[in-house]
Each structure stands twice: as structure tokens, then as C-alpha cells.
Amino acid sequence: MKKLFFAFVMMFAVFAMTSCGGQATPADAAKECIELLKAKDFKALVETIDYSQMKAEEQEQAKQMFLAMFDEKGSKMIDEKQGIVSYTLVSEEIAEDGKSAKVKYDITYGDGTTQTQIFELVLVDGVWKQQVKK
């Protein structure tokens, strides 16, 4: 359950806070998201998520929901795993149209465990953002 939740947190955190904006590649954007998670900068992490498919009034609600979730559960999960120690790029696959990508990183925690995290990203106004699927 904890692994599933952490994957969810990573996916959506990695789909949220401060924009991974301006990153040249999807791998760079995912790396920035991991760094934000590592630093527990959940406010910034929430901005890395693509909210463009939501109505304006839904966007702020979604941001607040993700922020509350990361503050409460994401922080606890990172603490239980004794923080993020390192991460390694495994693969980066950019779609033929260049508008979406999947990036895979292996993340190693202070407790010695390693987890593979897949980031699904979309290009929004020239910025790679985490994609949240309904």
C-alpha cells in the first residue's frame, strides 16, 4: 500500500508544483521534479503539473488538493524512507509528435531501497509538465 501510495505521490507530485518549466528535455523536467520532491518543495512541485485540461475554477482546487496531499502524505513517506539519496535516468521516450514523453528514473532512498518511477509528461507552451490522467 505504501509503495502504491508513493508511486501515486511521485506521479502526481511529479505532476504538480512549481513548473519544471524551461527544461530542455523531458528527462530534465522529471529530474527537476525529483529535486523538488527531495527538497520537499511541494508548492513548487504542484506547479509542474499540467492543469490545461481543467476549467479555471478547477485548477486552483486541484493545486490545493495536491499540495495538501504532498504536505501530509508525501512528506511522511519521504521521511520514512530517510530521504532521496540519488536517482539515475533509466530511459526517456519522446512520442513521434514531440508533444508527450515517458521518462523512467530509478530513485534510491536513505533506507537503501530503490524504486523505479515513470513520469508521463506533456509539452505545454514549450514547457514539459507532468500529465495527470482522470
C-alpha positions, 0 to 999 in steps of 0.5 A: 500500500505504501509503495502504491501510495508513493508511486501515486505521490511521485506521479502526481507530485511529479505532476504538480508544483512549481513548473519544471518549466524551461527544461530542455528535455523531458528527462530534465523536467522529471529530474527537476521534479525529483529535486523538488520532491527531495527538497520537499518543495511541494508548492513548487512541485504542484506547479509542474503539473499540467492543469490545461485540461481543467476549467479555471475554477478547477485548477486552483482546487486541484493545486490545493488538493495536491499540495495538501496531499504532498504536505501530509502524505508525501512528506511522511513517506519521504521521511520514512524512507530517510530521504532521496539519496540519488536517482539515475535516468533509466530511459526517456521516450519522446512520442513521434509528435514531440508533444508527450514523453515517458521518462523512467528514473530509478530513485534510491532512498536513505533506507537503501531501497530503490524504486523505479518511477515513470513520469508521463509528461506533456509539452505545454507552451514549450514547457514539459509538465507532468500529465495527470490522467482522470 
